[in-house]
């Protein structure tokens, strides 16, 4: 069920065609179908919100797009190239912020952590230092550059992960359940990341079932349920045909409209 209606034109950043992903259950020999015939497109500069309850396939889909999983079937194109042929360009263009931000900490200080990516991509020492400082300043972490990452709050750790991705020059950032296990200040920090990325013209993909926190930022909304794409299009259009079985609530019951569906103050 598709109704993009967002005025998006040109070659998609990602084009997904009939994507499927199967996992073999250990010890039982049965197959779990995590994704079933998913077809969608992601365009440069848009903010795409992918919603669905736990087990809907959101994280599996994004791991495939980031090159961390090979699909069981179907095709994924990145800038018109097959995903397997994109290689280095994909790694330099797509960054994934995991729900467990601790798993992405690689340095003893914030500065070391953010510098890790540019160093491994072959940037010079001067370029690495410049990109690291720019990213830390953009995410409001420069004053803590000598601090230990493990001592940061949950929201700050996600800001640190985002800074590392920006320092690598990634134009697309995927945030997987970015509000999970965060208190109010942490949610505010993540929402400010999303706002900053949009203002900088980055492509943002949000995976969440908490629409009331960030729907106002979305150019398009996609609903996944049981590994299938159930609805796609402008948020207002998609919300009009929500089904209770999909496990996604319409947040407008507590807001004046989609434009007000965010916890970030004006």
C-alpha positions in Angstrom: 0.0 0.0 0.0 2.0 3.0 -1.2 1.2 6.7 -1.4 4.5 8.5 -1.3 3.1 11.9 -2.3 6.2 13.7 -1.0 7.4 15.3 -4.2 10.6 13.1 -4.1 12.3 12.8 -7.5 15.6 11.7 -9.0 17.6 8.5 -8.4 16.8 7.1 -4.9 19.7 6.8 -2.4 18.3 3.3 -1.7 16.0 1.3 -3.9 14.7 -1.9 -2.2 12.9 -4.5 -4.4 11.1 -7.6 -3.1 13.5 -7.9 -0.2 13.2 -11.0 2.0 15.2 -12.2 5.0 14.9 -15.7 6.6 16.5 -17.1 9.7 16.9 -20.7 10.6 15.8 -21.4 14.2 18.6 -23.1 16.1 17.8 -26.7 17.1 14.4 -26.7 15.5 15.1 -26.6 11.8 12.2 -24.2 11.2 12.5 -21.0 9.2 11.6 -17.6 10.6 10.7 -15.0 7.9 11.8 -11.7 9.3 11.1 -9.7 6.1 8.7 -10.6 3.3 8.8 -9.0 -0.2 9.7 -5.5 1.0 9.9 -2.8 -1.7 10.7 0.8 -0.8 12.9 3.8 -1.7 14.8 6.3 0.4 15.7 9.7 -1.1 18.5 12.1 -0.4 17.7 14.7 2.2 14.5 13.2 3.5 13.6 12.2 7.0 11.9 8.8 6.8 10.2 7.3 9.9 9.8 3.5 9.9 7.4 2.4 12.6 6.4 -1.0 13.9 6.1 -3.0 17.0 8.9 -5.2 18.3 9.6 -8.0 15.9 8.2 -6.1 12.9 11.5 -6.3 11.0 12.7 -2.7 11.4 16.2 -3.5 12.7 16.8 -6.4 10.3 15.9 -4.1 7.4 18.3 -1.4 8.5 21.1 -3.9 9.1 20.7 -5.0 5.5 20.8 -1.4 4.2 24.0 -0.7 6.3 25.7 -3.8 4.8 25.7 -5.7 8.0 23.4 -8.5 6.8 23.0 -10.2 3.4 19.3 -10.7 2.5 17.9 -14.1 1.6 16.2 -12.7 -1.5 15.4 -9.6 -3.5 17.6 -6.7 -4.5 19.0 -3.5 -2.8 20.5 -0.7 -4.9 22.6 2.1 -3.4 22.9 5.1 -5.7 21.9 2.8 -8.6 24.5 0.1 -7.8 23.9 -3.3 -6.3 24.6 -3.2 -2.5 27.5 -5.7 -2.8 29.2 -3.5 -5.4 28.9 -0.2 -3.4 31.6 -1.3 -0.8 33.6 1.7 0.4 31.1 4.2 -0.8 28.4 2.6 1.3 30.6 2.5 4.4 31.4 6.2 4.0 27.8 7.2 3.3 25.6 5.2 5.8 25.9 5.3 9.5 23.8 3.3 12.0 23.2 4.4 15.6 22.3 1.2 17.5 19.7 1.1 20.2 22.6 -0.1 22.5 24.9 2.9 22.1 27.5 1.3 24.4 28.3 -1.3 21.7 29.6 1.5 19.5 32.1 2.9 22.0 35.7 2.3 20.7 37.8 5.0 22.4 39.0 5.9 25.8 37.9 9.5 25.4 35.2 11.1 23.4 37.8 12.6 21.1 39.4 9.2 20.5 36.1 7.6 19.9 34.9 10.1 17.2 38.4 10.0 15.6 38.3 6.2 15.2 36.1 6.3 12.0 38.0 9.0 10.0 41.3 7.3 10.9 40.1 4.0 9.6 38.8 5.5 6.4 42.3 6.8 5.6 41.9 10.5 6.4 45.1 12.4 7.3 45.8 13.4 10.9 44.9 17.0 10.2 41.6 16.0 8.5 40.7 13.6 11.3 41.3 16.2 13.9 39.2 18.8 12.0 36.3 16.4 11.4 36.4 15.2 15.0 36.2 18.7 16.4 33.5 19.8 14.0 31.3 16.7 14.8 31.8 17.1 18.6 31.0 20.8 18.4 27.9 20.1 16.3 26.5 17.6 18.8 27.5 19.8 21.8 30.1 17.5 23.2 33.3 19.4 22.5 33.7 20.5 26.2 33.7 16.8 27.2 36.2 15.7 24.6 38.6 14.4 27.2 36.0 12.6 29.3 35.4 8.8 29.3 32.5 7.7 27.0 31.3 5.1 29.5 30.5 7.8 32.0 28.1 9.6 29.7 24.3 9.5 30.0 22.2 7.4 27.6 21.3 10.5 25.5 24.9 11.7 25.4 26.1 8.2 24.3 23.7 8.4 21.3 25.0 11.9 20.6 28.5 10.5 20.6 27.6 7.7 18.2 26.0 10.3 15.9 29.2 12.5 16.1 31.3 9.5 15.1 29.1 9.0 12.0 29.2 12.7 11.1 33.0 12.7 11.4 33.2 10.0 8.8 31.2 12.2 6.4 28.1 10.0 6.3 25.2 11.6 4.5 22.6 9.1 5.8 22.1 8.3 9.4 19.9 5.5 10.7 18.8 5.7 14.3 17.4 2.4 15.7 14.9 3.0 18.5 16.7 6.2 19.5 14.4 6.9 22.5 14.6 3.5 24.2 15.5 3.6 27.9 16.0 7.3 27.9 14.7 9.8 30.5 13.3 13.2 29.5 16.6 15.0 29.1 17.9 12.0 27.0 14.9 12.2 24.7 15.5 15.9 24.3 19.1 15.4 23.4 18.2 12.8 20.7 15.5 15.1 19.3 18.0 17.9 19.0 20.3 15.5 17.0 17.4 14.8 14.6 16.6 18.5 14.2 20.3 19.4 13.6 20.7 16.6 11.0 17.6 17.9 9.2 18.9 21.4 9.2 22.2 20.2 7.8 20.4 18.5 4.9 21.3 15.0 6.0 19.2 12.0 5.2 17.7 10.6 8.4 15.9 7.2 8.9 14.2 6.8 12.3 13.2 3.3 13.5 10.7 3.7 16.3 7.2 2.9 17.5 7.0 6.1 19.6 5.5 8.3 16.9 4.5 11.0 19.4 8.1 12.0 20.0 9.4 12.6 16.5 6.6 12.3 13.8 6.7 16.0 13.2 10.2 15.6 11.7 9.1 12.9 9.2 8.6 13.6 5.5 7.3 10.1 5.0 6.0 7.3 7.3 6.4 3.6 6.7 4.6 0.9 8.8 6.1 -2.6 9.1 4.2 -5.4 10.7 5.3 -9.1 10.9 8.0 -8.5 8.3 5.7 -6.9 5.7 5.3 -3.3 4.6 1.7 -2.4 5.4 1.6 1.3 4.6 3.8 4.0 3.1 3.3 7.7 2.4 2.8 11.1 4.0 2.3 10.7 7.7 -1.3 12.1 7.6 -2.3 9.6 4.9 -0.7 6.6 6.6 -2.3 7.5 10.0 -5.8 7.5 8.4 -5.5 3.8 7.6 -3.7 2.5 10.7 -4.9 -0.9 11.9 -4.8 -1.8 15.6 -3.1 -5.2 14.8 0.0 -3.3 13.5 0.8 -2.2 17.1 1.3 1.5 16.2 -0.8 4.2 17.9 -2.0 7.3 16.2 -0.4 10.1 18.3 -2.8 12.8 17.0 -5.3 12.0 19.7 -3.0 13.9 22.1 -1.9 16.6 19.6 -3.4 19.1 17.3 -1.9 17.5 14.2 1.2 15.8 12.8 3.2 19.0 12.9 2.8 19.0 16.7 3.9 15.4 17.3 7.2 16.0 19.0 8.4 16.3 22.5 10.9 19.0 21.5 9.7 22.4 22.6 9.2 25.1 19.9 
